[in-house]
Amino acid sequence: MLELTGEQIGTWVSIFLLPLFRIASMLMLMPIIGTQLVPARVRLYLTLAIAVVLVPALPPIPAVEPLSLQALVLIAEQILIGAMLAFVLQLFFHLFIVSGQLLAMQLGLGFASMVDPANGISVPVIGQYFNTLVILLFLAMNGHLVALEILAESFTTLPIGTGLTPQHYWELAGKLGWVLGAGLLLVLPAITALLVVNLAFGLMTRAAPQLNIFSIGFPLTLVIGLVIVWIGLADLLSQYQVFATEALQLLRELVRAR
């Protein structure tokens, strides 16, 4: 008859439980998988499936008492690492959402909002349109598989029990400033073109007030803006590739992966 001691059971639980928290924290918070579109039960099943596959191939995991203070510290560390990986991906997706919101405000479409089913909030239509495009591009180019690959590689480059130093986190936080600049760069040509259009309307109104240019200014600006957005979509793929490469490289730097 096979007899198991409490120490053996605790060791097996800790070996499976610690990687599970890192995987779960990333899948619960990352874009697409971690949104309201995917039920929590499905995310939990996916977490368990990935953990079952990864645990046998992981480096040795320190055996700790499941209910000890050391185990709680290690669990908090794994949750933090997984959450930071998901946070970088969230920043990458919100880059396009924010750029769409800036463009919508410049077009005068800030009032035209719709419910985002993924996050449960109202966003401008153009921002939601950009978000949908990015999700499709991310899935079509296997970005989700790359993110899961980095997660699996993190258990080798950043083993459980050897967390990052605060200095490393601070350096990575400084690199996140590219998000704001990238969001502005994404819509800067369209905003500049619309600014020129508005200046032209202002000069026409100043030169001939009796024409009442502003009565047709809003619909004309809207049409011109939509044409500019349509033209700018031709360059969206190249910009997406640059920003996606930057975000995934930041993920690798976060876990010290090559």
C-alpha atoms as a printed R data frame, in Angstrom:
    type eleno elety resid chain resno       x      y       z
1   ATOM     1    CA   MET     A     1   0.000  0.000   0.000
2   ATOM     2    CA   LEU     A     2   1.342  3.409  -1.000
3   ATOM     3    CA   GLU     A     3   1.704  5.778   1.913
4   ATOM     4    CA   LEU     A     4   2.270  9.504   1.473
5   ATOM     5    CA   THR     A     5   3.579 11.721   4.217
6   ATOM     6    CA   GLY     A     6   2.459 15.284   4.795
7   ATOM     7    CA   GLU     A     7   5.895 16.517   3.747
8   ATOM     8    CA   GLN     A     8   5.664 14.760   0.371
9   ATOM     9    CA   ILE     A     9   2.194 16.125  -0.295
10  ATOM    10    CA   GLY     A    10   3.327 19.630   0.677
11  ATOM    11    CA   THR     A    11   6.309 19.362  -1.660
12  ATOM    12    CA   TRP     A    12   4.145 18.292  -4.599
13  ATOM    13    CA   VAL     A    13   1.639 21.034  -3.886
14  ATOM    14    CA   SER     A    14   4.330 23.729  -3.761
15  ATOM    15    CA   ILE     A    15   5.967 22.481  -6.967
16  ATOM    16    CA   PHE     A    16   2.672 22.778  -8.850
17  ATOM    17    CA   LEU     A    17   1.163 25.734  -6.985
18  ATOM    18    CA   LEU     A    18   3.942 28.305  -7.416
19  ATOM    19    CA   PRO     A    19   4.095 28.121 -11.248
20  ATOM    20    CA   LEU     A    20   0.301 28.071 -11.316
21  ATOM    21    CA   PHE     A    21   0.102 31.512  -9.684
22  ATOM    22    CA   ARG     A    22   2.478 33.082 -12.215
23  ATOM    23    CA   ILE     A    23   0.576 31.593 -15.146
24  ATOM    24    CA   ALA     A    24  -2.842 32.462 -13.702
25  ATOM    25    CA   SER     A    25  -1.952 36.066 -12.901
26  ATOM    26    CA   MET     A    26  -0.829 36.671 -16.476
27  ATOM    27    CA   LEU     A    27  -3.773 34.927 -18.152
28  ATOM    28    CA   MET     A    28  -6.300 36.650 -15.899
29  ATOM    29    CA   LEU     A    29  -4.982 40.138 -16.733
30  ATOM    30    CA   MET     A    30  -3.557 39.991 -20.254
31  ATOM    31    CA   PRO     A    31  -5.514 41.335 -23.258
32  ATOM    32    CA   ILE     A    32  -7.888 39.078 -25.225
33  ATOM    33    CA   ILE     A    33  -7.668 36.078 -22.881
34  ATOM    34    CA   GLY     A    34  -8.003 38.131 -19.712
35  ATOM    35    CA   THR     A    35 -11.008 40.154 -20.841
36  ATOM    36    CA   GLN     A    36 -14.694 39.660 -20.101
37  ATOM    37    CA   LEU     A    37 -15.099 37.948 -23.466
38  ATOM    38    CA   VAL     A    38 -13.462 34.814 -22.057
39  ATOM    39    CA   PRO     A    39 -15.250 33.313 -19.019
40  ATOM    40    CA   ALA     A    40 -13.212 32.960 -15.845
41  ATOM    41    CA   ARG     A    41 -13.809 29.204 -15.863
42  ATOM    42    CA   VAL     A    42 -12.253 28.897 -19.324
43  ATOM    43    CA   ARG     A    43  -9.250 30.934 -18.197
44  ATOM    44    CA   LEU     A    44  -8.872 28.686 -15.163
45  ATOM    45    CA   TYR     A    45  -8.973 25.533 -17.298
46  ATOM    46    CA   LEU     A    46  -6.417 27.042 -19.664
47  ATOM    47    CA   THR     A    47  -4.181 27.921 -16.707
48  ATOM    48    CA   LEU     A    48  -4.349 24.377 -15.366
49  ATOM    49    CA   ALA     A    49  -3.605 22.902 -18.798
50  ATOM    50    CA   ILE     A    50  -0.535 25.116 -19.288
51  ATOM    51    CA   ALA     A    51   0.696 24.372 -15.759
52  ATOM    52    CA   VAL     A    52   0.349 20.603 -16.268
53  ATOM    53    CA   VAL     A    53   2.403 20.843 -19.466
54  ATOM    54    CA   LEU     A    54   5.091 23.171 -18.084
55  ATOM    55    CA   VAL     A    55   5.712 21.842 -14.576
56  ATOM    56    CA   PRO     A    56   7.558 18.635 -15.618
57  ATOM    57    CA   ALA     A    57   9.989 20.669 -17.758
58  ATOM    58    CA   LEU     A    58  10.711 23.390 -15.206
59  ATOM    59    CA   PRO     A    59  13.982 23.802 -13.275
60  ATOM    60    CA   PRO     A    60  14.019 22.569  -9.674
61  ATOM    61    CA   ILE     A    61  11.512 24.486  -7.572
62  ATOM    62    CA   PRO     A    62  12.278 25.103  -3.886
63  ATOM    63    CA   ALA     A    63  10.166 22.931  -1.631
64  ATOM    64    CA   VAL     A    64   8.361 25.055   0.955
65  ATOM    65    CA   GLU     A    65   5.608 24.485   3.453
66  ATOM    66    CA   PRO     A    66   2.356 25.420   1.674
67  ATOM    67    CA   LEU     A    67   1.004 27.507   4.560
68  ATOM    68    CA   SER     A    68   4.286 29.066   5.694
69  ATOM    69    CA   LEU     A    69   5.318 32.712   5.410
70  ATOM    70    CA   GLN     A    70   7.964 31.805   2.833
71  ATOM    71    CA   ALA     A    71   5.302 30.242   0.618
72  ATOM    72    CA   LEU     A    72   3.151 33.381   0.844
73  ATOM    73    CA   VAL     A    73   6.115 35.548  -0.164
74  ATOM    74    CA   LEU     A    74   6.881 33.320  -3.139
75  ATOM    75    CA   ILE     A    75   3.221 33.341  -4.199
76  ATOM    76    CA   ALA     A    76   3.134 37.140  -4.051
77  ATOM    77    CA   GLU     A    77   6.323 37.243  -6.122
78  ATOM    78    CA   GLN     A    78   4.828 34.985  -8.815
79  ATOM    79    CA   ILE     A    79   1.639 37.047  -8.957
80  ATOM    80    CA   LEU     A    80   3.703 40.225  -9.350
81  ATOM    81    CA   ILE     A    81   5.777 38.800 -12.204
82  ATOM    82    CA   GLY     A    82   2.727 37.515 -14.075
83  ATOM    83    CA   ALA     A    83   0.844 40.777 -13.536
84  ATOM    84    CA   MET     A    84   3.757 42.830 -14.876
85  ATOM    85    CA   LEU     A    85   3.916 40.694 -18.022
86  ATOM    86    CA   ALA     A    86   0.195 41.246 -18.563
87  ATOM    87    CA   PHE     A    87   0.552 44.962 -17.794
88  ATOM    88    CA   VAL     A    88   3.077 45.450 -20.614
89  ATOM    89    CA   LEU     A    89   0.704 43.764 -23.067
90  ATOM    90    CA   GLN     A    90  -2.174 45.916 -21.814
91  ATOM    91    CA   LEU     A    91  -0.092 49.049 -22.435
92  ATOM    92    CA   PHE     A    92   0.602 47.903 -25.976
93  ATOM    93    CA   PHE     A    93  -3.119 47.454 -26.733
94  ATOM    94    CA   HIS     A    94  -4.157 50.682 -25.018
95  ATOM    95    CA   LEU     A    95  -1.615 52.543 -27.130
96  ATOM    96    CA   PHE     A    96  -3.931 52.134 -30.126
97  ATOM    97    CA   ILE     A    97  -7.069 52.780 -28.078
98  ATOM    98    CA   VAL     A    98  -5.703 56.078 -26.743
99  ATOM    99    CA   SER     A    99  -4.533 57.138 -30.202
100 ATOM   100    CA   GLY     A   100  -8.031 56.434 -31.528
101 ATOM   101    CA   GLN     A   101  -9.537 58.511 -28.733
102 ATOM   102    CA   LEU     A   102  -7.209 61.428 -29.531
103 ATOM   103    CA   LEU     A   103  -8.174 61.227 -33.164
104 ATOM   104    CA   ALA     A   104 -11.876 61.017 -32.324
105 ATOM   105    CA   MET     A   105 -11.675 64.144 -30.182
106 ATOM   106    CA   GLN     A   106  -9.939 66.008 -32.996
107 ATOM   107    CA   LEU     A   107 -12.594 64.866 -35.467
108 ATOM   108    CA   GLY     A   108 -15.427 65.873 -33.178
109 ATOM   109    CA   LEU     A   109 -16.500 62.265 -32.712
110 ATOM   110    CA   GLY     A   110 -15.872 62.195 -28.976
111 ATOM   111    CA   PHE     A   111 -19.626 61.941 -28.402
112 ATOM   112    CA   ALA     A   112 -19.900 58.891 -30.710
113 ATOM   113    CA   SER     A   113 -19.049 56.157 -28.240
114 ATOM   114    CA   MET     A   114 -19.893 52.503 -27.926
115 ATOM   115    CA   VAL     A   115 -19.546 49.868 -25.230
116 ATOM   116    CA   ASP     A   116 -16.305 47.933 -25.332
117 ATOM   117    CA   PRO     A   117 -17.385 44.314 -24.655
118 ATOM   118    CA   ALA     A   118 -13.879 43.326 -23.603
119 ATOM   119    CA   ASN     A   119 -13.488 45.891 -20.818
120 ATOM   120    CA   GLY     A   120 -17.120 46.847 -20.160
121 ATOM   121    CA   ILE     A   121 -16.577 50.594 -20.669
122 ATOM   122    CA   SER     A   122 -17.631 53.158 -23.272
123 ATOM   123    CA   VAL     A   123 -14.953 54.237 -25.741
124 ATOM   124    CA   PRO     A   124 -15.065 56.329 -28.933
125 ATOM   125    CA   VAL     A   125 -15.904 54.400 -32.069
126 ATOM   126    CA   ILE     A   126 -12.529 55.040 -33.689
127 ATOM   127    CA   GLY     A   127 -10.708 53.826 -30.574
128 ATOM   128    CA   GLN     A   128 -12.789 50.642 -30.573
129 ATOM   129    CA   TYR     A   129 -12.111 50.208 -34.292
130 ATOM   130    CA   PHE     A   130  -8.357 50.453 -33.734
131 ATOM   131    CA   ASN     A   131  -8.641 48.059 -30.810
132 ATOM   132    CA   THR     A   132 -10.436 45.479 -32.967
133 ATOM   133    CA   LEU     A   133  -7.799 45.800 -35.691
134 ATOM   134    CA   VAL     A   134  -4.973 45.300 -33.198
135 ATOM   135    CA   ILE     A   135  -6.641 42.228 -31.688
136 ATOM   136    CA   LEU     A   136  -7.007 40.656 -35.140
137 ATOM   137    CA   LEU     A   137  -3.409 41.483 -36.075
138 ATOM   138    CA   PHE     A   138  -2.126 40.179 -32.740
139 ATOM   139    CA   LEU     A   139  -3.902 36.849 -33.210
140 ATOM   140    CA   ALA     A   140  -3.086 36.565 -36.913
141 ATOM   141    CA   MET     A   141   0.641 37.048 -36.250
142 ATOM   142    CA   ASN     A   142   0.636 34.615 -33.298
143 ATOM   143    CA   GLY     A   143   1.405 37.304 -30.757
144 ATOM   144    CA   HIS     A   144  -0.460 35.325 -28.091
145 ATOM   145    CA   LEU     A   145   1.814 32.336 -28.733
146 ATOM   146    CA   VAL     A   146   4.900 34.536 -28.400
147 ATOM   147    CA   ALA     A   147   3.578 35.898 -25.089
148 ATOM   148    CA   LEU     A   148   3.003 32.356 -23.788
149 ATOM   149    CA   GLU     A   149   6.477 31.369 -24.987
150 ATOM   150    CA   ILE     A   150   8.005 34.236 -23.012
151 ATOM   151    CA   LEU     A   151   5.967 33.162 -19.993
152 ATOM   152    CA   ALA     A   152   7.288 29.597 -20.257
153 ATOM   153    CA   GLU     A   153  10.843 30.844 -20.774
154 ATOM   154    CA   SER     A   154  10.573 33.069 -17.711
155 ATOM   155    CA   PHE     A   155  10.655 30.002 -15.439
156 ATOM   156    CA   THR     A   156  14.177 29.279 -16.775
157 ATOM   157    CA   THR     A   157  15.562 32.814 -16.988
158 ATOM   158    CA   LEU     A   158  13.818 33.939 -13.804
159 ATOM   159    CA   PRO     A   159  13.449 30.831 -11.621
160 ATOM   160    CA   ILE     A   160  11.055 30.775  -8.718
161 ATOM   161    CA   GLY     A   161  12.757 32.164  -5.636
162 ATOM   162    CA   THR     A   162  15.123 34.529  -7.480
163 ATOM   163    CA   GLY     A   163  13.015 37.635  -7.978
164 ATOM   164    CA   LEU     A   164  14.055 40.831  -9.709
165 ATOM   165    CA   THR     A   165  15.684 43.618  -7.760
166 ATOM   166    CA   PRO     A   166  13.817 46.939  -7.269
167 ATOM   167    CA   GLN     A   167  16.434 48.617  -9.458
168 ATOM   168    CA   HIS     A   168  15.543 46.334 -12.371
169 ATOM   169    CA   TYR     A   169  11.852 47.140 -12.002
170 ATOM   170    CA   TRP     A   170  12.676 50.861 -11.890
171 ATOM   171    CA   GLU     A   171  14.715 50.632 -15.092
172 ATOM   172    CA   LEU     A   172  11.898 48.808 -16.858
173 ATOM   173    CA   ALA     A   173   9.354 51.368 -15.647
174 ATOM   174    CA   GLY     A   174  11.450 54.097 -17.264
175 ATOM   175    CA   LYS     A   175  11.245 52.274 -20.599
176 ATOM   176    CA   LEU     A   176   7.445 52.379 -20.562
177 ATOM   177    CA   GLY     A   177   7.550 56.046 -21.532
178 ATOM   178    CA   TRP     A   178   7.665 55.002 -25.182
179 ATOM   179    CA   VAL     A   179   3.947 54.211 -24.973
180 ATOM   180    CA   LEU     A   180   2.848 57.858 -24.763
181 ATOM   181    CA   GLY     A   181   5.210 58.934 -27.521
182 ATOM   182    CA   ALA     A   182   4.146 56.024 -29.733
183 ATOM   183    CA   GLY     A   183   0.465 56.821 -29.261
184 ATOM   184    CA   LEU     A   184   1.001 60.432 -30.328
185 ATOM   185    CA   LEU     A   185   3.219 59.394 -33.237
186 ATOM   186    CA   LEU     A   186   0.535 57.013 -34.487
187 ATOM   187    CA   VAL     A   187  -2.034 59.770 -35.068
188 ATOM   188    CA   LEU     A   188   0.250 62.779 -35.495
189 ATOM   189    CA   PRO     A   189  -0.136 62.947 -39.309
190 ATOM   190    CA   ALA     A   190  -3.936 62.827 -39.087
191 ATOM   191    CA   ILE     A   191  -4.059 65.408 -36.291
192 ATOM   192    CA   THR     A   192  -1.722 67.701 -38.240
193 ATOM   193    CA   ALA     A   193  -3.868 67.416 -41.383
194 ATOM   194    CA   LEU     A   194  -7.028 68.193 -39.420
195 ATOM   195    CA   LEU     A   195  -5.310 71.157 -37.800
196 ATOM   196    CA   VAL     A   196  -4.521 72.554 -41.251
197 ATOM   197    CA   VAL     A   197  -8.167 72.053 -42.285
198 ATOM   198    CA   ASN     A   198  -9.414 73.892 -39.199
199 ATOM   199    CA   LEU     A   199  -6.954 76.729 -39.788
200 ATOM   200    CA   ALA     A   200  -8.204 77.027 -43.359
201 ATOM   201    CA   PHE     A   201 -11.782 77.268 -42.129
202 ATOM   202    CA   GLY     A   202 -10.750 79.902 -39.616
203 ATOM   203    CA   LEU     A   203  -9.038 82.016 -42.282
204 ATOM   204    CA   MET     A   204 -12.057 81.712 -44.581
205 ATOM   205    CA   THR     A   205 -14.380 82.798 -41.779
206 ATOM   206    CA   ARG     A   206 -12.122 85.742 -40.984
207 ATOM   207    CA   ALA     A   207 -11.926 86.799 -44.617
208 ATOM   208    CA   ALA     A   208 -15.629 86.402 -45.382
209 ATOM   209    CA   PRO     A   209 -17.784 86.297 -42.225
210 ATOM   210    CA   GLN     A   210 -20.994 86.405 -44.233
211 ATOM   211    CA   LEU     A   211 -20.288 82.938 -45.695
212 ATOM   212    CA   ASN     A   212 -20.907 81.288 -42.308
213 ATOM   213    CA   ILE     A   213 -18.242 78.633 -42.881
214 ATOM   214    CA   PHE     A   214 -18.759 77.040 -39.471
215 ATOM   215    CA   SER     A   215 -22.239 75.849 -40.487
216 ATOM   216    CA   ILE     A   216 -20.615 73.422 -42.897
217 ATOM   217    CA   GLY     A   217 -17.297 73.169 -41.082
218 ATOM   218    CA   PHE     A   218 -18.237 70.295 -38.791
219 ATOM   219    CA   PRO     A   219 -19.613 67.862 -41.419
220 ATOM   220    CA   LEU     A   220 -16.823 68.751 -43.839
221 ATOM   221    CA   THR     A   221 -14.166 68.245 -41.148
222 ATOM   222    CA   LEU     A   222 -15.760 64.913 -40.299
223 ATOM   223    CA   VAL     A   223 -15.686 63.719 -43.903
224 ATOM   224    CA   ILE     A   224 -12.117 64.894 -44.451
225 ATOM   225    CA   GLY     A   225 -11.058 63.279 -41.183
226 ATOM   226    CA   LEU     A   226 -12.574 59.922 -42.134
227 ATOM   227    CA   VAL     A   227 -10.771 60.087 -45.484
228 ATOM   228    CA   ILE     A   228  -7.499 60.809 -43.656
229 ATOM   229    CA   VAL     A   229  -8.106 57.851 -41.321
230 ATOM   230    CA   TRP     A   230  -8.817 55.625 -44.321
231 ATOM   231    CA   ILE     A   231  -5.568 56.715 -45.987
232 ATOM   232    CA   GLY     A   232  -3.627 56.240 -42.734
233 ATOM   233    CA   LEU     A   233  -4.785 52.630 -42.408
234 ATOM   234    CA   ALA     A   234  -2.402 51.729 -45.235
235 ATOM   235    CA   ASP     A   235   0.520 52.349 -42.874
236 ATOM   236    CA   LEU     A   236  -1.058 50.730 -39.820
237 ATOM   237    CA   LEU     A   237   0.571 47.322 -40.354
238 ATOM   238    CA   SER     A   238   4.118 48.685 -40.440
239 ATOM   239    CA   GLN     A   239   3.489 50.769 -37.322
240 ATOM   240    CA   TYR     A   240   1.941 47.773 -35.578
241 ATOM   241    CA   GLN     A   241   5.021 45.661 -36.309
242 ATOM   242    CA   VAL     A   242   7.335 48.271 -34.789
243 ATOM   243    CA   PHE     A   243   5.275 48.713 -31.626
244 ATOM   244    CA   ALA     A   244   4.614 44.971 -31.230
245 ATOM   245    CA   THR     A   245   8.338 44.241 -31.516
246 ATOM   246    CA   GLU     A   246   9.065 46.890 -28.891
247 ATOM   247    CA   ALA     A   247   6.437 45.518 -26.501
248 ATOM   248    CA   LEU     A   248   7.524 41.884 -26.850
249 ATOM   249    CA   GLN     A   249  11.172 42.878 -26.450
250 ATOM   250    CA   LEU     A   250  10.238 44.688 -23.243
251 ATOM   251    CA   LEU     A   251   8.555 41.485 -22.067
252 ATOM   252    CA   ARG     A   252  11.783 39.580 -22.652
253 ATOM   253    CA   GLU     A   253  13.804 42.192 -20.793
254 ATOM   254    CA   LEU     A   254  11.371 41.958 -17.913
255 ATOM   255    CA   VAL     A   255  12.126 38.258 -17.391
256 ATOM   256    CA   ARG     A   256  15.754 38.518 -18.548
257 ATOM   257    CA   ALA     A   257  15.033 36.363 -21.586
258 ATOM   258    CA   ARG     A   258  17.008 36.588 -24.824
